[in-house]
Amino acid sequence: MIDLNELPSNKDLVGFMGEEIDNVDAENSSNNSVQVLPHNNLEVSQSDLHFEPFVGQTFQSEEEAWAFYHNYACLQGFSIKKDRTKKRDGVLIRRDFYCHRSRTQPLKEIDPNKEQRNRVSVRCSCNAHLRIKLRRCNEIFPEEWHVTTFKVEHNHALLSQSQVRFLLANRIIGEEDEKQILLYKEAGLKVRQIIRVLELEKNIEHGELPFLEKDIRNLYTRVRKTLCGDDVVNLLEYFKSCQEENAKFQYVVKAFVTKMKKPPKTIITDQDPWMTKAIAQELPHTKHCFCMWHITSKFSGWFTSILRNKYQDWCKDFYGLYKLEAIEDFENQRPLVISKYNLSDNKHIKGLYQIKEFWVPAYLRSYYFGGMRTTGRSEYINAFIKRFMSSNSTLKDLAKQVEVAIRQIIQRQLHDNMLAITKIDGLRVNSPMEKQASRVLTPFAFEKFREEWSRSCQYSIKYFDGYNYTVKYYANETSRCHIVFWDSNVAMCSCKQFEFMGIICRHILRVFLQVNCHEVPPMYLPIRWHLDESTTTTQVLSEQGTQGFGLIDDNNISCPPKSHTKGRPKNKRQLGGKELGKQTRHCSKCKKPGHYANNCSTDQEKVNTAKSAPRKKTKVATSNEDLNPIFLVKY
């Protein structure tokens, strides 16, 4: 039996529910918890604003009180935060909820040796708050939280319903949204793209998500800090799991040449001196070449102020010098071009000549570079991988996304090979050599071959002696002659295009026509450019997955040191020694500190003269010594 005298009164029920009993329907009376309004539904009618806390109001839990007051704050135009508490025997018995602009920002200690941000604080000592206390009333409600203090006045302007959702307390990323965001991030979507996709999924207008772009970036930072300490461990565990799933998968830490089985024949980099030294030490049999784009991109800063209106002519002459194929021609023409523009004593010209074997094509044509003279291919790969990841990605994400990128390249290559096989391309000359090349070579290699083949008819053979043929362009008597050697087995040309690019040159093709050779020897159609070889390699890669990383003891592997950003350091240099004891200079006339004799106030005439006379700009003399560090190559 229940004693009716122990039941709470109507006043208590009013406090518990937040409104009169006769205004509460059956559905609301069965649910005592107060739900927080969604952030995208803050526009409410004025009739709903009577849900205001009052002294004596009761809640079943602290969380319920927080939800009610937070809902009220959203409607009024401010946000709340948890503040003071009181405990008894380790049990919380009092909790204060204050306006987010309560208290004042403590003064920040100024350190003259550090650059500090002085951000404006939003705190203004607002006293609006709600205090609840834990009380035990009866057996039906053993524990209740009662409102004992409620201050409604604010000392600042409240926000509108369209502005309050931008407060930090109201910008919340739910668990489901967090999973979706991290999933889209793994797929390579940018932050703005993720926001737009979520808006379309939720069928809401642009900008109505309960969080901002900054909150997503903060989520990335929080996840990255969580995984930062175990980044390398997670990467190695991922490699081990891949090896368990695929027995052909292998990985090797810090052993590039070992996994490649043999060092590369050629390599192209920028002019980094440390990279140059490392390649010369670790890959002594690899031909190292400097990217031409990185060199010519500095020309405007080097020569514009010196040559002025002659700069364009200099670039044209330099390009003509760069295209020379023979070392003798380069060495003979270079002094003429340099003296034409009076650059014999220029430090950059001297530096370029010191590293001529790293960038002059005449010195590189004996080595295979596939026709590449810049790092554009690697830059393309970098840009391609950036579609799948960003600077916030972990090492494990890097390995996973590189695998995705490789598989996409494989699929694209398979598609291109399918088109090459099924596509019917009309031959220009319909010659046996062109038919042979179209059946064997990839589309890229065939286009290069067809260009050389179509231009071979523009050359004539001026002289031949046994196995040596002199080939020259028909329309220009002053053009350079090319010497072709052909003994029915081996073909070589002085232009060395086949050695440099892997595509047979027009000069050799012209000799083939002369001696009635209607089929290109197989050795001059390299397997690298074969269509069937490309297809076979692609299929093998697609079956095996990404192989390239052999298992070693990785217990001693730790996270790499954190790299510092380039540029001026944020912390100023600390003074010491004589610098700390340096005295302030005094004027030699009035003996006062802070100025010099030439601008002393006792000599007003000099001061006026100094103020009125224009200051002449002095040019800093540049020395031709101390060459640019990129040219100081260590052999």
N, C-alpha and C positions, 0 to 999 in steps of 0.2 A: 504494500500500500504506500502511496505517496502522500505525504503531508502537504496539503495545499498552502499552508503557511510558509513552507520552505521554498516554494516556487518564487522566481524573481518577479518583481512588480512590473507594471506596464512601463514605468519610467526606465527600469533596467533594460527591458526589451527594446525600448526606443533607442537607448544608448548602444545596445548591442548591434542592432540592425542599421542604425544611422538615420532612421526616419520613423514616423508614427506607424503603429501596428495596423491601423485601419487603412493605410495607404500601401500596405505590403500585400502582394498577391501570394497565392499558394506556392508558385514556383520559386519566388525570391525567398520565401520563408523557409524553404527546405535547403537553401544554399547560403550559408552565412559568410562565405569568403567573398572578397571584393576583387574583381579582375581589373588588371591594368588596361587602359584603353590602348588600342593599336596606334602606332605613330602615324599611320596614314589615314587615321579617322579621328583626328583631333578637332575637327570642326563640329561642335555640338551646339544645341540650342541653349538659350538663356535659361530655360526651365530646368535644365540639368545641373546648373551651377549651385543649387541648394545643398548638394552633397558636401558639406563643410564639417570638418572635425569640431568637436566641442568637448568641454571638460565633463567627465563622467562617461564618455563613450567607451565601450569595452570591445576587445578583440580576443579571439581564441589563441592567437600566437603573435609573436613579434613580426613574422613575415606578413601576416595579414594586415597588421597596422602599417607596415612599410608600403604594401601595395595600395592601401587606401589613401595614404598621404601622398604617395607618388602620383596616383591618379588625379588627386585634387590639385597637386602642383602643376601637372601638365595642363589642366583646364585653366588655371590661373595665369600661367606664363612664367614659371620658374621651375627649377629642379631641386632635389633635396639630396642630402648626404647624411650618413651616420656619424654621430659625434660622440659625446660623453656617455659613459656607462657606469654602472655601480653593481658590485657583486657582494653577495653574502654567503660565506662558506663555499665559495667557488661557484655559486649559482648566480646567473645574471638576474637582477631584480629591477633594473631601471635602464632605459634607453632613450637617448635624445636624437631627434631627427631635425636637422637645421637646414636652412636655405643654403644653396650652393655658394652664395656670396657672403657667408658669415665669416667672422674673424678678419684679421688683416694679414697681409703678406709680410713675413719677417724680412728685415733688411738683409741684403746679401753682402757678405764680406767681400770687399774689393781687393783683388790681388793684382798689383801692377805688372807682374810678370806673365799674366795670362789674359787672353782676350775672352771676355765674358759677355754674355747676352743679357741685356736689361729688358726683359719682357714685362709688359704692363700687366698687373694683376687685376682680376675681376672682383676680388674680395673688397668689401666696403663696410664690414662690421654690421651686416644685417642681422637683426635679432629675431626674425621670424622663425619659430621652431615649434615642435610638438614633442612633449615628454610623456612617456608611458611608463607605468609601474606594474609589477607583477603582484597580484593579490589572489588569495584563496578565499572564496566566498562560501560555497556549499558543495554538496556531494555531486550535484548534477553538473556543475561547472567547476571542477576542482581547481583549475588555474585560469585566470583571466588577466588580460593586460588592460589597465584603465588609463584613460587620458587624464593626467593631472594638471598639465599646463599646455595652453595653446596660444601662441602669439601670432596674430594674423598680419600685423603691420610690417611693411617693408620700407626701407629707406632708399629704394631705387625703383626705377621704372620697370614694370613687368612687360614681358614679351607677348606678342600676338600669337594666335594659334598657328599661323604659318611660320613663325620663327622659333617657337619653343622646341620643335623637333630637332633643331640643329645643336641643341645643348649636348654636352658630352654624355650626360647620364641617360639621355634618351636615344643615343645612337648605339644600338645593340645588334650584333651579328649572331643570329641563332645558330644552333648546332647544325641544322640541315643546310642553312646558307653557308656555313663555314666549310662543310664537306663539299658543297657544290663549287665554292670559290677555289678551294685547293685542287679540285679535280680539273676545273677549267684552266688553272695555272699550269698544271702538269701537261695539259694539251697545248700550251703555248699561247694562250690568249692573253692580251694585255688587260690592264685594270679597267680601262674604259670599255673595252669589249665585254668583259665579264659583267660589268654593271648593266650594259644594254641587254645582254642575254637574260640576266635575272629579271629585268623589267618586262621583257617579252614573255618569259615563263609565267610570271605572276600576273600578267595582263594589267599592268598599272602604267600610269603616265611617267614620262621621263622625270627623274628627280624625286620620286616618291618612295624610294627605298628607305628603310629605317637606318641606313648608315651611308657614309660618304666614301669617296675615293681614298681619302686619308686613312680611314678606318681599315680598309683592305690592306693598304701598305703597312699599317701597324700590325695587322695580323701576320703578314709575311715576316716582319721583323721578329715577332714573338715566336713564331714557329722555327725560324732560322736560329735564334738564340737557344731554343730548346734542343735542337739537333746539332748545334755547333760543336759541343765537346765530343760527340760520338760520330762525327762526320766520316772520318776515315774508317772507323770500325763498321759503320753501316755500309760503306762502300765495299769493304772486303766480304762482309756477310752476304751482300747482294751477289758478288762474284761467285762465292761458294754455292749459293742456291742455284745460280745459272749453270754451274758445272754439274750439280746433281741432276738437273733437269736435262742437260745436253752434255753427253760425254765428250763431244768434240770441242766444247767451249774451253778455252784456256786463257789464263791471264798471267802476266809477268809485271812486277813492280820495278820500275826504274831500269829496264833492260831493253831499250828500243832496238839496238843492233842485234841482240840475241834473238829476239822474236822475228826480226826481219830476215834472219839467217845470213844475210850479207848486207853490207852498207850500201846506201844508194849511190848511184854513179854521179849524180849532180844534185845540187840544192841551191835554192834561191832565197835570200833573206834581205833585210835592210842592212844598213851599215853599222849595226851595233858592234862595237869593238870586242865586247866580252863574248858575244855569240861567235864572232869570227875566230877568236882564240880557242873557244871550246870545240868548234868544228875542226880546226886545224889539229887539235890534240886528239880528239876522239875519233874523227873520221879523216885520217890523213890521205886516203886514196879517193876521197870524194871531191869533185870539182865544185868549188864554192863560187857563186855568182851573186852580185848585188842587184837588187831591183832597180831598174832604170827609172821607174816612176818616182821613187824616193829621192833619186839624185836630181832629176830635172825639176821636181817640185820646189827645190830650193833656189832655182835660177833667178826668179824674180827678186828675191831678197838679196842675192849676191851681186847681180849685174845691172839691175834697173837704174840704180842711182849713179853707176859708173858710165854706162853706155847711153842712157837716156833715149833719144830718138833712134839710136842704132841698135836697140835691144832686139827688135824683131828680125833685123837682118842677121844679127849674131845667132839667134835661135835657128834660122834657116840654114846658115852655113854649118852650124854645129850638127844639125840633123844630117846634112850631106856627109859630113865627116864621120858620123856615127854609122851610116849605112855602108861604108866601105867594107869590102869583104876580105881584102888581102892586108896582111900586117904591113907589108912594104908600102902600100898606098896610104895607110893610116899614118905611118911614121913620116912619110914625105909631105902629106898635105897638112898635117897638124901645125907645124911651125908657120906655114903661110897664113892659116886662118887665125892663129893666135896673134901674130904680128900685125895683121890687118886691123885688129881692134885694140892694139897696144895692151895686151893682157899677159905679156910675158912674165911680169913680176907679180901677178895676182896670186895670192896665197891659195885661193880655191882652184885655180887652174893647175897650180903645182900639185895640190893634193889629189886632184882627179888623175893627173898623169902618174902619180905614185901608185895608184890602185887600178891602173888601166887593165890589168889582167883579170879584174873582177867585174868589169862592166863593158869593155869594148868588144863588140861582136867578132871582130877579126881575130881576137885571142880566144874566143869561146866556140868557134864554129867546128872545132874538132871534137866537141863533146855533145852528147845528146841531151837536149833540153825540150824536145817536143815542140819547138817553135816558141816557147815561152821566154820572155825577157823581164817579166815583172812578177810580183807576188799576187797578181789579180786572181789567180785560181784559188789560192788559200783564202784570200779576202772574200771570195764568193762562198767558199765553204763556211767561213765564219758567219757571214750574213745568213746563210741557209740554216745553220744550227741555231742562230738567235731566234728563228721563228718558233723553236720548240722550247727555249729556255731563256733565262735572264740572269743578271748578276746576282740575284737572290737565290738562285738554285744551289742545292747542295751537290757534293761530289756524287752521291748516289743518283740524284736527278740527272746529273751530267751524263753518267754512263747509260742510264735508261733512255734519255733523249737522243744521245748519239746513235744508239741502236735503232731508234725510230727513224732518225734521219737517214741512216744507211739503208734501211729497208725501203724507204721512199725512193731513194736514188736507184735501188735495184729494180723496183717496180717501174720507174720511169724508163730505165734502160731497156727492160723487157718490152715495154710498149713501143719504144723507138725502134728496136730491132724487128718487132712484128710489122711495123709500118714499112721498114726498109725491105723486108722480104716480100710483102704483098703489094707494095707500091710499084707501078709501072712507070718508069722514068724514061723519057725519050733521050736517046743518045745524040750528041751534037754531030759527031763525025761518023758514027757507026763503024768504027775501026775495031780490029781484033783486040788491040790493047785496051781500048776503052770498055769493050764488053767484058774482058777478063777482070778489069779493076772493079766494074760495077757488081760482079758476082762475088767478089772476095772482100772488098774493103767496106768499112762502116760508112754511113752517110757523110760524116765529117771528113774522113780521109779521102773518100771518093771525090768530094768537091774540090779538095786541094789538088788531087791528082788530075782532075779534069781541067783545072785552071792551068796547070803546068803543061798538060798535053795540048790544049788549045793554043798556047803561046809558043810551042816548040816550032811551029811552022814559020815563025817570024825570024828564025835564026838560020844562018847559012854556014856551011863548012868552008872555011877559007883555005885550009891546008891540013893534010894528014900525012903522017910518016909512021908507017907500021901500025902500032897500036895507039898512037897519040893523034888526037883530032883537035884542031883549033876552030872553035865555034864563036861566031860574032853576030851581033844584032844587025839585020840587013839594012836598016834605014839610016844608020849613023856610022860613019867611017871612023869617028873618034871614040866610039864606045870601046869598052874594055873587052879583050878577048878572053875566052875561057878555054882551058885545056882539059880535054876529056880523054881518059884512058879506058880502052875497051879491048879485051883480048878474047871475046866470046864467052868468058866466064866471070870476070871481075870488071866492074865499071866504077870509075872514080872521076870526080870533077873538081876543078880548082875552087868552085864556089862553096863546096862542102855542105850543101843544103841537106843531102841525105843524112850525113853524120849529125847535123844539128837538129833537124826536124823529123827525120824518118820518112820523108816523102821524096821520091826520086825527082830530080830537077829537070827542067825543060832542055837543058844542054845535052844531057845523056839521052833523053828521048829523041832529040834530033839526030844523034848518032845512030840510034836504033833504026830510025827510018832510013838513014843513009846506007846501012849495011843489010837492009831488008830483014830486020829482026822484028817479027810481028807478035812476039809474046814477051812480056816482062819476066825476067828470071824471078823465081819465087823468093830469093833472098832479098829482093828489093821491094817486096810487098810484105813488110814485117808482120809477124803474128800479132803484135800489139794492136794493129789496125784491122785485124781480120774480123769479119762479121760473125762467123761461127765460133771463133775463140771468145769473143765478147759474150755471146749467148751462153756458152758453156761455163765461163767464169761466173756469170750472173746466177746461173742455176745452182752452182756449187755453193756460192755465198748465201743464196736464199735457203738452201737446205741446211747448211751448217750454222747459220746465224752469224753473229759478230764474233769472230775469233781474232784475237789480237792482244789480248791482255795477258802458262806453264806455271806452275804452282811452286811457290817458294815459301820459306819461313817468313811469315809476316807478323810475328809477335812484336817485333821491335819498331814497327811502323807507327808513327804518330802523326798528328795533324800538322800540316805545314805552317810555318810562321806567318802571322798576319801581315800582309803587305800594307805599306803606307801609301797614301795618295801622293801624287806628284804635286809640285808647286811649293810655295813658301810655307814653312811650318807655322802652325798656329801660335805656338809658344815663342815668346821673344827670348833672345839670347840673354842669359844672366850675366851681369857685369861682375868683374872681379879684378884683383890685383891693383895696378895703377889706375884703372878706370874708376874704381870706387873712390880713390883719393884725389881725383882730378878736381882742381879748383876752378871757380868761375873767373873768367877774364874780366879785368877792369879797364875802364877808359883811361888812357894815358894823360888826358887833360883834366877831367873833373874827378878822377879816381873812384868813380861810382860803377857798380856792376851792371850788367845787362845791355851794354852797348859799347861801341868802339869810338875811336877818335874821329873817324870820318863822318859819323852821323851824330856827334855830340850836340846837345841842345845849346851849348855855349857858342857854337859856331853856326849861327842860323843861316848864313849865306851858303855854307857847304851843304846844309840839309836841304835847302830849296833847290840848289843845283842838282843834288843827287836825286831829288824827286822829279824834277822836270826833265832831266836828261834821259833819253831812251837808253835802255840797257841793250848792249850788243850781245847777240847770241854767239857763243864760241863753239866751234866744232871740235869734237873730240877726235884727235888724230888716231887713225887706225894703223896698227903695225902689221906688216906682212909676215911677221914671225908668229910662232905659236899657232900652227894650223888647227883647223877644226878637228876635234877629237875623233870624229867619225872616220877621218882619213889616216889616223895613226894606227895602222894595221901591224900586228905582230905576227911575223912569219915563224 
